[in-house]
Structure formats: C-alpha cells, structure tokens
Amino acid sequence: MAVEEIVRIAKIAVSLGITRIKLTGGEPLMRKDLCEIVKGISAIPYVKDLSMTTNGTLLGFQAQELFACGLRRVNISLPALNAETYSKLTEGRLENALDGVKAAVAAGFCPVKLNMVILNSVNVEAVPEMMDFARQTGTILQLIELDPVNVEDAYYRVYHKFLDEHEEMLRQKAVSVETRRFMHNRRIYHLPDVTVEVVHPIENRDFCLHCTRLRVTSDGKLKPCLMRNDNLVDLLTPMHRGANDEELKALFTLANQLREPYNKST
C-alpha cells in the first residue's frame, strides 16, 4: 500500500472511534517511507496512541526521526542477550538490536517494551539477565509464552515452556501487581526497580471475550480475527476503483459484523 492509502485507512478507522494504532510487520523499519506513514497517522485528530513493533535492528538509525514524526511507543523483539543465541534465533546481530533499544530510550519513546519469547532449553535461564538489562535501560520486559499460532506442532512441543515458575518468582518480588483487564487479564508485575509483564497464549475464551482489535493486512484487507483468514474484507480494491469514504466506512462496519469469538468454549 502507498503511504496515502495507509493514512486514509487510518483516517476512516479514527472517524469510526478507533483511537489506538500500532504499526507491525513483518518489519516496519524495512519501509523507507515509514516516517511519512507515521507523520500522516499522527496528524489525524483524536489518535491517542501510535506505536510500533519491531526487531529493533534498524532502529538505532531512525529512532529520533520517528519520534519527531509522531511515533510514541515501541515494542522491540529481543529473545536473548547472548550474541550467538540471538543470531541463531533471528539471523541478525545482537549489537544492532541493543543499539536500537538504547536509541529508542534516548529518543524519548515511553514506554519501550522488550518482547522476550521464552523457548525451552534456549533462553529460559536468561530471564534474570534480561530483567537486569530492562532495569539498566529503563525499559519494560514482556515475557511471552510461545504461542501455537503460526508455528509447527513439532517446534511447539520442543520449545514451549509454561511461565508459571516465572510468574511465581515475580509475584514474590513484586511491590504491586496490575491486571490489564482488556488484554485477557494479563498481569504486570511492578518490582522495586523493574516492571515485567507476562503474556500467555491467546487461544482461550478470555482473550476472545475482551478482544477489540481490528487488523489491516499488508495488502489492504481488514482482518477481524487474528486466528482466521476466511473472513477478510478487501479495502484496497474498492479504494483503487474510486470508493468514497462512506463506502469504506461500510466495509469497516461489515468487518466488525463478521467478528466472532474464535474460542467459544475453551
């Protein structure tokens, strides 16, 4: 999609009451026109929150510019602080990701969250080290349980690790515990000098019950459910055919009507 098309879709969404927008991927920083996208969306009246999820490896070069364009929060995927482990998992350079984290903090993004997917026998023992890094950088650590969505069954069986032990450790150390009601009751543990959020898999009734998100695919389709691809609503083709804003609003309404709990009984 062109910048103008992305911004127009965002304007339609905001006109219907959506106030929080997150740029994800793939990797958003691969787009050379990302700052123009950010600038266009941040200029829309009533946008309360504009954030991005990234692997951070290109963020060191772009953090200040993106902040100046209107981006305010970032989630950075950081599975390990060991260079070899990081390279095996991502085929990237740890140094670049760490530079991205530090640049985001220095630019003024708040909060900067570190997304650490826990993998059995890979990085489980690295959680204390990552907590120390979050403490030192003033970032928030998100411990993420491996989700079976979009991974092969064999991979999931080998690398999945329940986060119960980590949650118990955090519970004992926490000064306070916050529950994000509309994020399937996700818990945030506020320790004396670091904050850690625990993210469990979303294949459950509680997540579907509180889900209010609507996604836009990279080819311009509205996606009412993360777990389904059989109810997408095409926006881009009507836009290319000259659809006006009211017609696009009707497509948003249709997508919302197609929303249905994926997990109804589990």
Backbone torsions as a table, in degrees:
resi	resn	phi	psi	omega
1	MET	NA	145.5	175.7
2	ALA	-76.5	161.3	179.4
3	VAL	-54.7	-46.4	-176.7
4	GLU	-61.8	-35.2	179.6
5	GLU	-70.1	-41.9	178.6
6	ILE	-63.0	-45.4	-178.8
7	VAL	-66.0	-38.2	178.8
8	ARG	-64.3	-42.6	176.8
9	ILE	-60.2	-42.2	178.1
10	ALA	-62.1	-40.6	179.1
11	LYS	-62.8	-42.2	178.1
12	ILE	-62.1	-44.1	-180.0
13	ALA	-60.1	-45.7	-178.4
14	VAL	-65.6	-36.3	178.8
15	SER	-63.8	-20.3	179.4
16	LEU	-98.3	6.8	173.8
17	GLY	106.7	-1.9	177.0
18	ILE	-77.6	129.6	-175.5
19	THR	-122.5	-8.1	-178.3
20	ARG	-121.2	126.7	-176.4
21	ILE	-130.0	133.1	177.6
22	LYS	-122.6	132.7	176.1
23	LEU	-94.4	123.5	-178.9
24	THR	-130.6	-167.5	-178.6
25	GLY	-147.9	-143.9	3.0
26	GLY	41.9	-154.0	-178.5
27	GLU	-120.9	106.5	-176.9
28	PRO	-56.7	-33.9	-175.4
29	LEU	-69.7	-6.6	175.3
30	MET	-73.8	-18.8	178.7
31	ARG	-81.6	123.4	-179.7
32	LYS	-71.1	-17.8	-179.6
33	ASP	-102.2	20.3	-176.4
34	LEU	-58.9	-41.2	-177.8
35	CYS	-63.6	-34.8	177.3
36	GLU	-66.4	-37.3	176.0
37	ILE	-63.3	-48.0	180.0
38	VAL	-60.1	-45.8	-178.3
39	LYS	-61.2	-42.3	-179.1
40	GLY	-66.1	-42.6	-179.0
41	ILE	-72.2	-41.3	-177.2
42	SER	-66.5	-21.2	179.8
43	ALA	-82.0	-8.6	-179.6
44	ILE	-73.0	124.0	177.9
45	PRO	-57.6	143.2	176.0
46	TYR	78.2	4.7	169.2
47	VAL	-75.8	114.3	-176.6
48	LYS	-89.3	-26.9	-172.7
49	ASP	-150.1	123.1	176.5
50	LEU	-126.2	116.7	-174.2
51	SER	-133.3	176.3	-176.7
52	MET	-149.0	144.6	170.7
53	THR	-108.4	131.9	-173.4
54	THR	-149.8	161.0	171.8
55	ASN	-83.8	-9.2	171.4
56	GLY	80.8	-6.1	-172.4
57	THR	-70.9	-19.2	176.0
58	LEU	-108.4	1.5	-173.2
59	LEU	-71.9	-27.8	-179.6
60	GLY	-58.0	-30.4	-178.4
61	PHE	-88.0	-16.0	-169.2
62	GLN	-123.3	-7.1	-171.7
63	ALA	-56.7	-50.7	-177.0
64	GLN	-62.4	-42.8	-179.5
65	GLU	-64.4	-43.4	179.9
66	LEU	-64.0	-38.9	177.4
67	PHE	-64.7	-42.1	178.9
68	ALA	-63.6	-30.4	180.0
69	CYS	-79.7	-13.3	175.4
70	GLY	123.7	-2.3	175.6
71	LEU	-72.4	141.0	-173.6
72	ARG	-125.0	-22.4	-179.3
73	ARG	-136.1	149.5	174.6
74	VAL	-139.1	142.5	168.0
75	ASN	-109.4	126.4	-176.2
76	ILE	-116.3	123.0	178.5
77	SER	-72.2	122.3	-178.9
78	LEU	-144.4	88.1	-174.1
79	PRO	-77.2	-16.6	-176.4
80	ALA	-161.8	157.4	174.6
81	LEU	-108.5	1.4	173.6
82	ASN	-91.7	124.4	-173.1
83	ALA	-59.5	-40.4	-178.4
84	GLU	-67.3	-45.5	179.0
85	THR	-62.8	-44.1	179.8
86	TYR	-59.9	-43.6	-179.2
87	SER	-64.4	-41.5	179.3
88	LYS	-63.4	-36.8	-176.7
89	LEU	-80.1	-33.2	-170.3
90	THR	-120.6	-15.2	-173.0
91	GLU	62.0	21.2	178.1
92	GLY	-114.9	-178.6	179.9
93	ARG	-103.1	125.3	-179.6
94	LEU	-57.9	-39.2	-177.7
95	GLU	-56.2	-39.5	-179.8
96	ASN	-66.9	-40.2	179.4
97	ALA	-66.4	-41.6	179.2
98	LEU	-65.3	-38.2	175.6
99	ASP	-61.1	-38.7	178.8
100	GLY	-64.0	-42.3	178.2
101	VAL	-60.9	-50.4	-177.2
102	LYS	-64.3	-37.8	178.9
103	ALA	-66.9	-37.3	179.0
104	ALA	-64.5	-43.3	178.1
105	VAL	-63.6	-45.6	-178.4
106	ALA	-64.6	-32.8	-178.4
107	ALA	-72.7	-21.7	177.8
108	GLY	111.3	5.0	177.1
109	PHE	-60.7	137.4	-178.4
110	CYS	-153.7	118.3	-1.5
111	PRO	-86.1	163.2	165.6
112	VAL	-102.3	120.7	-178.7
113	LYS	-109.7	138.5	177.4
114	LEU	-102.2	118.4	-179.5
115	ASN	-93.3	111.2	-179.6
116	MET	-115.7	103.4	175.8
117	VAL	-77.0	123.0	-177.2
118	ILE	-83.2	125.1	-178.9
119	LEU	-120.8	124.2	-178.1
120	ASN	-56.6	131.6	178.0
121	SER	66.1	13.7	179.1
122	VAL	-119.0	-57.3	-175.8
123	ASN	-135.1	12.9	-178.3
124	VAL	-58.0	-43.4	-176.5
125	GLU	-74.0	-8.5	-176.7
126	ALA	-89.1	0.0	-177.7
127	VAL	-59.4	-47.1	178.1
128	PRO	-58.3	-39.4	178.4
129	GLU	-63.6	-40.7	179.5
130	MET	-68.3	-35.2	176.0
131	MET	-63.2	-40.6	177.2
132	ASP	-62.6	-41.5	179.8
133	PHE	-64.4	-41.8	177.6
134	ALA	-62.5	-40.1	178.6
135	ARG	-62.6	-45.3	-177.1
136	GLN	-68.1	-33.2	-175.9
137	THR	-95.9	-7.3	-178.7
138	GLY	72.4	29.5	179.9
139	THR	-104.8	170.1	176.7
140	ILE	-105.4	130.9	179.6
141	LEU	-93.5	130.4	172.9
142	GLN	-111.0	113.5	173.8
143	LEU	-87.1	120.6	-172.6
144	ILE	-115.7	121.8	176.2
145	GLU	-73.5	135.0	-179.5
146	LEU	-55.5	129.0	-177.1
147	ASP	-100.5	137.0	-179.2
148	PRO	-70.0	-11.5	179.2
149	VAL	-66.7	130.5	174.8
150	ASN	66.0	19.5	171.8
151	VAL	-127.0	151.2	-179.8
152	GLU	-70.5	149.8	-177.8
153	ASP	-57.6	-41.4	-178.4
154	ALA	-63.6	-41.8	179.3
155	TYR	-63.5	-43.8	-179.0
156	TYR	-62.4	-43.1	-178.5
157	ARG	-63.3	-35.9	-177.5
158	VAL	-76.8	-41.9	-167.1
159	TYR	-107.0	-7.4	180.0
160	HIS	-69.5	138.3	178.2
161	LYS	-140.4	122.9	175.3
162	PHE	-65.7	147.1	-176.0
163	LEU	-99.4	16.3	-177.1
164	ASP	-58.2	-43.7	-178.7
165	GLU	-64.6	-40.0	178.8
166	HIS	-66.2	-40.3	179.8
167	GLU	-65.3	-38.2	178.6
168	GLU	-65.6	-41.5	176.8
169	MET	-60.9	-44.1	-179.5
170	LEU	-67.4	-38.8	179.5
171	ARG	-61.3	-39.2	-179.1
172	GLN	-70.3	-30.2	-176.8
173	LYS	-93.4	-15.6	-171.1
174	ALA	-70.8	141.1	170.9
175	VAL	-79.4	-36.2	176.4
176	SER	-151.8	157.8	179.2
177	VAL	-126.7	127.2	-178.9
178	GLU	-109.6	141.5	177.9
179	THR	-113.5	124.2	178.0
180	ARG	-87.5	96.1	-172.1
181	ARG	-57.8	-42.2	-175.7
182	PHE	-91.9	12.8	172.1
183	MET	-121.3	55.1	-177.3
184	HIS	44.1	46.4	175.3
185	ASN	55.7	36.4	176.8
186	ARG	-63.2	139.4	-177.2
187	ARG	-100.9	139.4	176.4
188	ILE	-116.1	122.1	-177.3
189	TYR	-101.4	115.1	179.2
190	HIS	-94.4	101.3	175.3
191	LEU	-85.0	168.9	-176.9
192	PRO	-55.3	-32.6	-175.0
193	ASP	-134.6	13.3	177.3
194	VAL	-160.9	150.9	177.8
195	THR	-115.3	132.5	-178.4
196	VAL	-127.9	128.7	178.7
197	GLU	-108.8	138.7	-178.5
198	VAL	-111.9	126.2	-175.2
199	VAL	-116.0	114.4	178.5
200	HIS	-94.3	164.2	178.9
201	PRO	-56.7	156.7	-172.2
202	ILE	-102.7	5.7	-179.2
203	GLU	-81.8	67.7	179.9
204	ASN	-153.9	162.2	-175.9
205	ARG	-65.4	-32.6	-177.5
206	ASP	-63.7	-41.8	178.3
207	PHE	-63.1	-48.4	-178.9
208	CYS	-62.7	-35.6	-178.7
209	LEU	-60.8	-36.9	-174.5
210	HIS	-105.7	4.8	-176.9
211	CYS	-73.0	125.9	176.4
212	THR	-122.9	12.5	-172.6
213	ARG	-88.5	148.0	173.7
214	LEU	-131.4	128.2	-175.0
215	ARG	-106.6	152.9	174.0
216	VAL	-117.9	123.6	-179.2
217	THR	-75.0	166.0	-177.4
218	SER	-65.7	-18.1	177.7
219	ASP	-105.4	22.8	168.7
220	GLY	80.2	33.7	176.7
221	LYS	-113.8	139.6	173.9
222	LEU	-77.9	133.6	-175.9
223	LYS	-122.0	100.9	-175.9
224	PRO	-69.4	-24.0	-175.3
225	CYS	-135.6	132.2	-179.7
226	LEU	-61.5	-33.5	-172.5
227	MET	-91.4	-0.7	-176.1
228	ARG	-127.9	149.8	174.9
229	ASN	-127.4	13.3	-176.3
230	ASP	-101.5	8.0	179.9
231	ASN	-135.4	33.3	179.5
232	LEU	-72.3	148.2	178.8
233	VAL	-119.6	118.8	-176.0
234	ASP	-76.2	121.4	174.1
235	LEU	-99.7	-37.2	-169.1
236	LEU	-67.4	-42.0	179.4
237	THR	-61.1	-48.3	175.2
238	PRO	-60.0	-36.7	177.6
239	MET	-61.8	-43.3	179.8
240	HIS	-66.7	-22.6	179.3
241	ARG	-92.1	3.4	174.6
242	GLY	96.1	19.5	179.9
243	ALA	-58.9	139.3	177.0
244	ASN	-86.2	176.4	-174.9
245	ASP	-62.9	-37.7	-179.2
246	GLU	-65.1	-36.9	177.3
247	GLU	-67.0	-36.9	178.0
248	LEU	-70.1	-37.1	175.7
249	LYS	-60.5	-38.3	179.4
250	ALA	-63.8	-34.8	177.7
251	LEU	-69.4	-36.9	173.4
252	PHE	-61.3	-43.5	179.2
253	THR	-62.0	-42.2	177.8
254	LEU	-60.6	-45.5	179.7
255	ALA	-60.4	-40.3	179.3
256	ASN	-66.1	-36.2	178.3
257	GLN	-68.4	-24.8	179.4
258	LEU	-82.4	-5.7	178.2
259	ARG	-63.0	134.8	-179.4
260	GLU	-152.6	133.7	-180.0
261	PRO	-57.2	121.6	178.5
262	TYR	-70.1	-39.2	177.8
263	ASN	-106.0	103.9	-175.0
264	LYS	-99.0	-19.4	-173.1
265	SER	-140.6	7.2	-177.7
266	THR	-122.3	NA	NA
